[in-house]
């Protein structure tokens, strides 16, 4: 069966009378952080690269989303199917006329409810009506649902410049087929494990094998809408696609020892490393920590030690972009007073904590005492991180480690809650992309973007009265424009606030 019946796009009519806006392409901003002075002797240097998505959300890439939903019999428990319908209502209401949606359901087998449909007032009502008619019955064939979701994206006729993504939700063990065998590498698959009875290694494996996907743990049905909303907040702000970063050492001046960039594909030569990041949300950040070895030199001099460049495509037209070459220059000197850059210290400790969580989870036979000891060591280490200003990142890492520690009280707690939490933590930190973990969405905001923050507030209001539609995507963009204008006003050199801010920084 082929799914090449996706709806072709009809340009929405402009009824406002306003002239079409001249769009500026989304872009990626690079920030380089490192010590400016290093010793004459052979030494190591850490360079932190920060790539940030930046631009106008009106020029974001259109979305083709496939929601793959579990409607097995267990979804009748605890009103899971009811909460799923509410979560889907919010999702459908937030999509815009440039987006398309298809829904695939699975139990014993899979069914596509409808092809990729352009979002209009009529299609929104049709889709919500079909979702509200869902009935939970049968087994859990995740593989069939996921395979069909991938086929819907693979077979579509209209693909150019469009972001394809899958949101996969299940509350149980797969008892038919093996979803881990489905090929998902071409798209982001964001998985959502609902409750305590799903198999976390399956959901995590699917997300990890996909192109930039995440694994979210949704402990309670009431939190499903929030989890969906957070994921959607990213997917509706993709400004950059095909982001590739290339780092090159300088012959006779530096040697790349290691490049830490999480779970993204790399290609390497004897002189350079290229990281394939793919898609980047607006205001989302990718940090890359480069460990360099610098040879001994005989006298004071400034030297180029690293070259950085990156390419990407941006906007509705997927315009190819290439950033100019950035060079990293340091001064080799006999007298070095520079402290390590605080952001470098924080990134080192984030990566160290990530490794600690991995090691704890992989303890043989899940011996709880050994798991507990590793987590306690990680907490203790973070409490002594040497930065002048205590970071929210450090506080959040400690909080999350404490959550994992709390789940080691019994073997059952660790199996049902601790392991899924740790897996979600790992995938989120390796992707540097937000994913929900349990009921602490307001407390854990690491990697969350401003749009995700907005949607968290909106979905909380929506759940109180699902009959009242949330603000439209167009309203979201308008409010963001107002916020941007306000920030520009504050940053205006003629504005007294600007002088005050600069004065405070100088002090």
C-alpha positions in Angstrom: 0.0 0.0 0.0 1.3 3.5 -0.9 0.3 6.8 0.7 0.8 9.3 -2.1 -2.6 10.8 -1.6 -1.4 13.7 0.6 -3.4 16.9 0.1 -1.7 19.5 -2.0 -1.4 22.9 -0.5 -3.9 25.7 -1.2 -2.5 29.2 -0.5 -4.7 30.8 2.2 -6.5 34.0 1.1 -5.3 37.2 2.6 -8.4 38.8 4.0 -6.7 41.3 6.3 -5.8 43.8 3.5 -2.2 43.9 4.8 0.7 43.7 2.3 2.6 40.4 2.4 5.6 40.6 4.6 9.1 40.4 3.2 10.5 37.5 5.1 14.0 37.3 6.5 15.4 33.8 6.5 16.0 32.1 9.8 19.7 31.9 10.7 22.1 30.2 13.0 24.3 32.4 15.3 27.7 31.2 16.4 29.3 32.1 19.7 32.8 31.0 20.6 34.1 30.8 24.2 37.6 30.0 25.3 40.5 31.3 27.3 42.4 34.1 25.5 45.8 33.3 27.0 47.5 29.9 27.4 51.0 28.9 28.5 54.0 28.5 26.2 54.4 24.9 27.3 52.4 22.1 25.7 48.9 22.5 27.0 45.3 21.7 26.6 42.6 24.2 25.6 38.8 23.8 25.7 36.7 25.7 23.2 33.0 25.9 23.6 30.9 26.6 20.4 27.3 27.6 20.8 25.0 27.5 17.7 21.6 29.2 18.3 18.6 29.2 16.0 17.5 32.8 15.5 14.9 34.5 13.2 11.3 35.2 12.5 8.9 32.4 13.3 6.7 33.5 10.4 9.3 32.1 8.1 9.6 28.8 9.8 9.5 25.6 7.8 6.0 24.1 7.2 5.2 21.0 9.2 4.0 17.6 8.0 3.1 15.8 11.2 1.9 12.2 11.7 0.4 11.4 15.1 0.7 7.6 15.7 -1.6 6.8 18.6 -2.1 3.7 20.8 -5.8 2.8 21.0 -5.3 -0.6 22.6 -7.7 -1.8 25.3 -5.5 -0.6 28.1 -6.2 3.0 27.0 -9.6 2.7 28.6 -7.9 2.6 32.1 -7.7 5.9 34.1 -9.4 7.8 31.3 -6.3 7.6 29.1 -8.3 7.7 25.9 -10.2 10.7 27.1 -7.0 12.6 28.0 -5.5 11.6 24.6 -8.5 13.2 22.8 -8.0 16.4 24.7 -4.3 16.5 24.0 -5.0 16.0 20.3 -7.6 18.8 20.3 -5.0 21.2 21.5 -2.5 20.0 19.0 -5.0 20.3 16.1 -6.0 23.8 17.1 -2.4 25.0 17.2 -1.5 24.0 13.6 -1.8 26.6 10.9 -2.8 26.6 7.2 0.8 25.9 6.1 0.9 22.6 8.1 -0.6 19.2 7.4 -1.6 16.4 9.7 -2.3 12.7 9.4 -3.4 10.4 12.2 -2.5 6.7 12.4 -4.0 4.5 15.2 -2.9 1.1 16.2 -4.0 -1.8 18.4 -3.8 -5.3 16.9 -3.0 -3.7 13.6 -2.7 -0.1 12.3 -5.2 2.2 10.5 -4.6 5.5 8.9 -7.6 7.7 9.8 -6.9 10.2 7.0 -4.1 11.3 4.7 -1.9 14.3 5.3 -4.5 17.1 5.4 -3.9 20.8 5.1 -5.1 22.6 8.2 -8.2 24.8 7.6 -11.2 25.6 9.8 -13.1 22.8 8.1 -10.3 20.2 8.4 -9.7 21.0 12.0 -13.4 20.3 12.8 -13.3 17.1 10.7 -10.1 15.8 12.4 -11.3 16.6 15.9 -14.6 14.8 15.2 -12.7 11.7 14.0 -10.3 11.7 17.0 -13.2 12.1 19.4 -14.8 9.0 17.9 -11.8 6.8 18.8 -12.5 3.6 20.7 -9.8 1.7 22.7 -9.8 -2.1 22.1 -7.3 -4.8 21.3 -3.5 -5.4 21.6 -0.5 -3.2 21.2 1.2 -3.4 17.8 3.5 -0.4 18.0 5.5 -1.7 15.0 2.5 -1.6 12.6 1.6 1.9 13.7 5.1 3.3 13.4 5.8 1.6 10.1 2.6 3.1 8.7 3.5 6.6 10.0 6.9 6.4 8.3 5.3 5.3 5.1 2.9 8.3 5.2 5.9 10.6 5.2 8.0 8.6 2.8 5.3 8.4 0.2 4.0 12.0 0.2 4.2 13.9 -3.0 4.9 17.3 -1.5 8.1 17.2 0.4 10.3 20.2 -0.6 11.3 22.4 2.4 8.7 20.7 4.6 9.6 19.2 8.0 8.4 15.7 8.4 7.9 14.4 12.0 6.2 11.7 13.9 4.7 11.9 17.4 4.3 8.3 18.7 2.3 7.6 22.0 1.8 4.3 23.7 0.9 3.1 27.2 1.9 -0.6 27.0 4.3 -3.3 26.1 4.3 -4.3 22.5 2.8 -7.7 22.2 2.8 -7.9 18.4 5.8 -7.2 16.2 9.0 -5.3 17.1 9.0 -1.5 16.7 12.7 -1.3 17.1 13.2 -2.9 13.7 11.3 -0.1 11.9 13.6 2.2 9.9 13.1 5.7 11.2 16.4 7.5 10.4 14.9 10.0 7.9 12.6 11.8 10.4 12.4 12.9 14.0 10.2 10.4 16.0 9.2 11.9 19.3 8.0 9.1 21.6 5.7 9.4 24.6 5.5 6.6 27.1 2.2 7.0 29.1 1.8 5.5 32.6 4.0 2.8 34.2 3.3 -0.2 32.0 5.1 0.7 28.7 8.5 -0.6 27.8 10.9 2.3 28.1 13.8 0.7 26.2 11.6 0.3 23.1 10.3 3.9 23.1 13.8 5.3 23.8 15.4 3.1 21.1 12.9 4.4 18.5 13.6 8.0 19.4 17.4 7.5 19.4 17.4 5.8 16.0 15.4 8.7 14.5 16.7 12.0 13.2 16.6 14.3 16.3 13.7 12.6 18.2 13.1 12.7 21.9 11.7 10.3 24.5 9.2 11.7 26.9 7.9 10.0 30.1 4.3 10.9 30.9 3.5 9.4 34.3 -0.1 10.6 34.5 -2.8 10.8 31.8 -3.5 14.4 32.9 0.0 15.4 31.8 -0.3 14.1 28.2 -1.6 17.4 26.8 1.4 19.2 28.3 3.8 16.8 26.9 2.3 17.0 23.4 2.3 20.8 23.6 6.0 21.0 24.5 6.9 18.9 21.6 4.7 20.8 19.2 6.2 24.1 20.5 9.5 23.0 18.9 8.1 21.5 15.7 6.3 24.7 14.9 9.4 26.8 15.1 11.9 25.0 12.9 13.9 27.8 11.3 17.0 25.9 10.2 17.4 22.5 8.4 20.4 20.6 7.4 22.7 22.3 9.9 26.3 20.9 9.6 29.2 22.3 11.7 32.8 21.7 10.6 35.7 22.1 13.0 39.3 22.1 11.6 42.5 22.0 13.5 45.4 24.3 12.4 48.5 22.4 11.3 51.5 22.7 13.7 49.4 24.8 16.0 46.7 22.5 17.4 45.4 18.9 17.5 41.8 18.0 18.0 41.7 15.5 20.9 37.9 15.2 21.3 34.7 16.8 20.2 31.6 16.4 22.5 28.4 17.1 20.6 26.0 14.5 21.9 24.2 11.8 19.9 24.5 13.4 16.4 26.2 11.8 13.4 29.8 12.8 12.8 32.2 12.5 9.9 35.9 12.8 10.6 39.2 13.2 8.7 42.7 13.5 10.2 42.3 17.3 10.5 38.6 18.0 10.9 35.3 16.9 12.4 31.8 17.6 10.9 28.7 17.3 13.0 25.3 16.8 11.3 22.8 18.5 13.5 19.9 18.6 11.1 17.0 20.8 12.3 17.2 23.6 14.8 14.2 25.3 16.5 14.1 29.1 17.0 16.1 29.9 20.1 17.3 26.4 20.5 21.0 26.0 21.2 23.6 23.3 20.3 26.7 23.3 22.3 29.9 21.6 21.1 32.9 21.3 23.5 36.2 20.9 21.6 39.3 19.6 23.4 42.5 20.8 21.8 46.2 20.0 22.4 48.5 22.9 21.7 52.3 22.2 21.2 55.0 23.9 23.1 56.2 27.2 21.6 59.4 29.2 22.4 58.1 32.8 22.7 55.0 34.9 23.2 52.8 35.2 20.1 49.2 35.1 19.0 48.3 32.0 17.0 45.3 30.7 15.2 44.4 27.3 16.7 41.0 26.4 15.3 38.7 27.1 12.3 35.0 26.8 12.4 32.4 27.0 9.6 28.8 25.8 9.2 26.1 25.4 6.5 22.4 25.1 6.7 19.1 25.8 4.8 16.5 28.2 6.1 12.9 29.3 5.8 9.9 28.2 3.7 12.1 28.1 0.6 14.9 26.1 2.3 17.5 28.6 1.1 21.1 27.3 1.4 23.3 29.3 3.7 27.0 29.2 4.4 28.5 31.0 7.4 31.9 32.8 6.9 34.9 31.1 8.4 35.4 31.8 12.1 38.9 31.5 13.5 39.9 30.9 17.1 43.0 32.8 18.1 44.9 32.6 21.4 47.9 34.3 22.8 50.7 32.0 23.9 52.5 33.6 26.9 54.7 32.7 29.8 52.4 34.4 32.3 48.8 33.1 32.3 46.2 34.4 34.7 43.0 33.5 32.8 40.5 31.4 34.6 38.4 28.8 32.8 35.3 30.3 31.2 32.2 29.7 33.4 30.1 28.4 30.5 32.9 25.9 29.7 32.8 24.6 33.3 29.1 24.3 33.2 29.1 22.3 29.9 31.9 20.0 31.2 29.7 19.3 34.3 26.6 18.7 32.3 28.4 16.1 30.2 29.9 14.6 33.3 26.5 14.3 34.9 25.1 12.7 31.7 27.8 10.1 31.8 27.1 9.5 35.5 23.4 8.8 34.8 24.3 6.4 32.0 26.8 4.5 34.2 24.2 4.3 37.0 21.5 3.0 34.7 23.8 0.4 33.2 24.9 -1.1 36.5 24.7 -4.9 36.2 21.4 -6.3 37.3 20.3 -2.9 38.5 21.8 -3.3 41.9 20.0 -0.5 43.7 22.8 0.3 46.2 25.4 0.7 43.4 22.9 2.8 41.4 22.3 5.0 44.5 26.0 5.4 45.2 26.7 6.6 41.6 23.8 9.1 41.7 24.9 10.4 45.2 28.5 10.9 43.9 27.1 12.9 40.9 25.0 15.1 43.2 28.0 15.7 45.5 30.2 16.6 42.5 27.8 19.2 41.2 27.5 20.9 44.6 31.2 21.8 44.4 31.2 23.2 40.8 33.5 26.2 40.9 31.6 29.1 39.2 31.1 32.5 40.7 27.4 32.6 40.0 25.3 29.4 40.9 23.7 28.3 37.6 20.1 27.3 37.1 21.5 24.4 35.0 23.4 23.1 38.1 20.3 23.4 40.3 18.2 21.5 37.7 20.7 18.8 37.3 20.8 18.2 41.0 17.0 18.2 41.1 16.9 15.6 38.4 19.5 13.4 40.0 17.5 13.6 43.3 14.4 12.4 41.3 16.3 9.4 40.1 17.6 8.8 43.6 14.1 8.9 45.0 13.1 6.2 42.5 15.8 3.8 43.9 13.8 3.1 47.1 12.3 -0.1 45.8 13.1 -2.3 42.8 9.6 -1.8 41.4 9.9 2.0 41.6 13.3 1.9 39.9 11.9 -0.3 37.1 8.7 1.6 36.5 10.0 5.2 37.1 13.7 5.4 37.6 14.9 3.7 34.4 12.4 5.6 32.1 13.4 8.9 33.8 17.1 8.2 33.3 16.6 7.2 29.7 14.6 10.3 28.9 17.2 12.4 30.7 20.0 10.8 28.6 18.3 11.3 25.2 17.3 14.9 26.0 20.8 15.8 27.0 22.4 14.0 24.1 20.1 15.7 21.7 20.2 19.0 23.6 16.5 19.1 23.1 13.6 19.4 25.6 11.7 16.3 26.6 9.2 15.9 29.5 9.9 13.6 32.4 7.0 12.9 34.7 5.1 15.6 36.4 7.8 18.2 36.9 7.5 20.1 33.6 7.4 23.5 35.4 10.6 22.7 37.3 12.7 21.1 34.6 13.0 23.5 31.7 16.5 22.5 30.4 16.6 23.0 26.6 13.0 24.5 26.6 12.4 27.3 24.1 10.3 30.4 24.6 7.5 29.0 22.4 7.5 25.8 24.6 7.1 28.0 27.7 4.1 29.8 26.0 2.5 26.5 25.1 2.8 25.2 28.6 0.8 28.1 29.9 -1.7 27.9 27.1 -2.3 24.1 27.6 -2.8 24.5 31.3 -5.6 27.0 30.5 -7.0 24.8 27.7 -7.3 21.8 30.0 -9.6 23.8 32.4 -12.0 24.3 29.5 -11.3 22.4 26.3 -14.4 23.9 24.6 -12.5 27.2 24.5 -10.0 27.2 21.7 -6.4 28.2 22.5 -4.8 31.2 20.8 -4.1 30.5 17.2 -0.5 30.1 15.8 -0.9 33.5 14.1 -1.7 35.0 17.5 1.4 33.4 19.0 3.6 35.0 16.2 2.0 38.4 16.7 2.7 38.4 20.4 6.3 37.3 19.7 6.7 40.3 17.4 5.4 42.6 20.1 8.0 41.1 22.5 10.7 41.5 19.9 9.8 45.2 19.5 9.9 45.7 23.2 13.4 44.1 23.5 14.6 46.4 20.7 13.3 49.4 22.6 15.2 48.3 25.7 18.3 47.7 23.6 18.1 51.1 21.9 21.2 53.2 22.7 19.0 56.3 23.0 17.0 54.7 25.7 18.2 55.4 29.3 17.7 51.7 30.1 20.5 50.8 27.7 23.0 53.1 29.5 22.0 51.7 32.8 22.4 48.1 31.6 25.9 48.9 30.2 26.8 50.7 33.4 25.8 47.8 35.5 27.9 45.4 33.3 30.9 47.7 33.6 30.6 47.9 37.3 
